[in-house]
Amino acid sequence: MTEPEADRVLARLAAAPVRRAVAAGAVILPGALLIFLALERIGRSVPAALLLAGLGVALVLLGRFVWQRSGGTLMLTREALIGPDGTPLCRIEDIAAVETGVLAFKPSGGFLLRLRQPMPFGWAPGLWWRVGRRLGVGGAVARHQAKAMAELITIILNERKG
């Protein structure tokens, strides 16, 4: 039995393991250094040490969040771009344009989808973000996979217009 054409996954996009580790490490390492600095300064100034420790813990927790959220996979079907948890990030019919140019405000190695109507804020570091009418895809993903997904979306949009 074959799956319906609309539900078939055309492309998958996941964070590259090395980029994912670098992204999380770039946040965790400064946090760990701030905690170490706080422990060193505890005798000199308790308020300063508490501030440094608090910032350090916040960065370590943010790094953990980056690691957890960047572990998912985005899937593209003919009907929607689907997030790691299975919820649609946007429907194909809601996409007004795909921007991949150098001057586009997009994630590193990714692309930007301009939507026809505003959608609620959402964010999975290294994979996607959504603010208003913009949905950025990319960050810690492989550039060639993101480019292929952007081209597929463009093809689907052109088929629907034509």
N, C-alpha and C positions, 0 to 999 in steps of 0.2 A: 504494500500500500504506500503510495507516495503522499508526501505532505502537500497541502495546497500551495499554489504559486505565491500567494500573498504572504504566507508564513515562513517561506523558505529563507534561510539566512544567506544573504549574498556576500557579506563581508564581516569579518571580526577584527576588532582592534583592541589590543591589550598593551599594557606598559611593558617595555623591555626590562628584563630583570636588572641589568646593570644601571640603567637610567633610574629605575625605581629605587635601588639601593643608594645611589648618589643623591637623589632628591631627599630621601628620608635622612640620610647621613648628614646632609648639608644643614639640616635643622636640628638634629639630635646632638651633633658634635659641639656647636656653640652652647647649647643648653648644658651639656655635661661640663664644659669649661667654666660656665658661669657658676654652676654648683660647686665645682672645685675651688674657684676663686672665693666664693662665699664661705666655704669651710676654712680657708686660709685667713680670711679677714674677721672671723667671728670674734676674736679677742679685741680687735681695735674698735670696731663700730658695729654693734648689734643691728641697728636699723638698716645700715648699708648691706650687711651680710644677709639679712632677711629679704631685702629687696632683690639682691643678686640671686639668692636661692629660689625665690618665687619666680623670677624671670626664667631661670634655668629649668625649673620643673615645668613651667608652661611650654618652653621650647621642646623639651623631651616629650611631653604629651602631644604637642602638635606634630612632632616627627612620627610618633606612633600612629596618629591619625592619618598622616600622609601615607605611611606604609600600608595600613589597613585598607584605605579607600582606593589606593592605586593598584590593588591586586585584582580588580575585576576586569571584565571584558565587555566592550560595547559591541552590539550586533546591529547590522543593517538589514532590513527586509524591504520589500517593495512598498510597505505601508508606513514604516516608522524606523527611527533610530532608537534602539532599546538599550537602557542602562544595565549595569551589572546586576541589579536586583530584579530585573525583568520588567520594570516600568518604562513606558515610552518617554524618552527625553523630548521628542517632538515627532509629529506626524509628517510624512513627506509632503502632504498637501499644504502644510503650514510653512514650508520653506519658501522664502521669496528669492534668495540668492545664496550662492556658495562663493566665499572669498578665500583665495589661496595665495594672493599676491604678496610681495615683499612688504608693502606698506599697509596691509590689512592688520587690524588689531586682533591678532590671533595667538593662540598658545604656540610655544616653540615646536617646530616640526609638524604643526597641525593645520587646521583650517577653521574658518568662521562661517556659521550659518546665520543668515539674516532671516528672521521669522516674520510672518505676516502680522502676528499679534503678540503682545507681551505675555510672558509666562513667568511662573514663580521662580525665585532665586534657587539655585542648586549648585553644588560644587563637589566634585570628587578630584582631589589634587592629583595632577599628573594624567588625568583622563579627560575631564570635561568641566566646564562651568557654564552657567546660564544666568544672564542678567537681562531682564526686560525682553527686548526683541533680538538679543544676541545669544548664540550658543557656540561657545568655543570648544573645539575638540582637539586634544593633543596635549603636549607637555612632556611626559615621560614615555611616549609611544615611539615606535619605529617610524621614521619619516616616510618610508616607502609604503607602509601599510596605510598611513593617514592619507597620503596622496591618492592611493588606489580607492579608498573609501570616498573621498571627495569627488573623484572622477565618476564613480558609480552613481553618486547622488545627482551629479550634473546630468548624467545620461538619463536617469529616471525622470528628472524634471523636464528635460527636453522631449522625452517620449510623451509625457502628459500634455505638453504644450502643442506638440505637432500633430 
